[in-house]
Amino acid sequence: MLREERFRKILKVLESQGFTTAESLSKTFYISLPTVYRDLREMEHLKLIVRRNGGAMCSSDERETSAVDFR
């Protein structure tokens, strides 16, 4: 699965659940925890999410923006 595709799927989970853990994302998408943490760090850097207590939630800006260009 490409990074951009993972980002979109993670955002979709966060939009529906509000908050999720890295472990849950790892199990849901069959990816390693280091990959999840790397993706979450990058997504936080891009201001798409806010990381909290071993997981993440949508940033307030993300809820207002529907289209995201990752490149």
Order of alpha helices (4+ residues) and beta strands (2+ residues): alpha-beta-alpha-alpha-beta-beta-alpha
